[in-house]
Amino acid sequence: MSILPFDQREGSIWFDGEIVPWKEAKVHVLTHGLHYGSSIFEGERAYAGTIFKSREHSQRLHKSAGIMDFTIPYSVEQLDAAKAKVVELNGGGDQYVRPVAWR
């Protein structure tokens, strides 16, 4: 049994404020968050195409960024809209959503 690598999957990702094809979402190898752990994330579930407590997750992501002394350049509303769009573009239904932000 072979497992499809994460970077070779189909779908859409919201990356730097734009919807991009999954395979085109790339992060530079020298990214600060990769080398120093200066990143934050949320783990969210979508059921029947709706993210459970999306707003609370987005608010917590903003709070976590403040704790790590950086700012997310998108409002809670923009994050919620982007996550909803990605869930829709990836077929709705039950999904796992992983917002990640870094310096």
Secondary structure, DSSP 8 states (H G I E B T S, - for coil): -----GGG--SEEEETTEEEEGGG----TT-HHHHH--EEE--EEEETTEETTHHHHHHHHHHHHHHTT---SS-HHHHHHHHHHHHHHTTSSSEEE--EEE-
